[in-house]
Amino acid sequence: NQVIIRMKKVIFYLFLLSLSSLACFAQGKSVMLYPDYQKGIIYMNGNQKITVPVNYDAGKHCIMYQQNGEDMILTNTQSVDSMKIGNDDFCRIRNKFYQVISYPEGKLLIDWNLNKVNVGYKGAYGTVSQARSQSINLSLMEGQEYSASKPDSQQDVYKTRNNNKYLLLKNGKLNAFSNKKSLLKQFTSKQKEVEDIIKMHNTDFTKAEDIITLAADVFPLLP
């Protein structure tokens, strides 16, 4: 009986998660953060948790999950506290989800915002010309080229464009940045030191992996 009751609760929560408007599908194009659905745990408010396959659409800013083999949108976000996608942790702040990267001095929160850009059409001799848009999963490899599944002599080529925003969380304070200029503003008395660290790492602010590496060294300088 307890198993049946637990299953009914899970089904009820999944129903609630899919009740709200599908407005996110009117925004942008889909760019899935992971190439496939990952094992996910959705932690609801009130200590309830649901285990389902989960992915994040970084183009439309929607949490996607699978139920009975169908793709569903998690829209009733106010009922969710946090979640885990594969080995990655996500938290919710004002109905927006951030990936959480933990460091000894604090946490980096990533607001993923990826766009796919069609850069042309690859011909038989490697030349690139204009081509029509086609849907393709781009994973995490920002700024690199991808080819749609076509014969080698006729491939659409795409790149991802990263418009991520970031939060540095330390001592209960959130510090927002998205580029070098906005990051330096968070370090009013340590800008020279931070700029030296950026140069040392040759940080590209359009690459999330560069920001993750940079954060480890700038956190100790953050007030």
ABEGO torsion letter per residue (X at the ends): XAAAAAAAAAAAAAAAAAABBAAAAABEBBBBABABBBBBBBBBBGGBBBBBBBBBBAAAGBBBBBBGGBBBBBABAAABABBBBEABBBBBBGGBBBBBBBBAAEBBBBBBBBBBBBAEBBBAAGBBBBBBBBBBBAEABBGBBBBBBBBAABBBBBBBBBABBBBBBBGGBBBBBABAAAAAAABAAAAAAAAAAAAAAGBBAABAAAAAAAAAAAAAABX
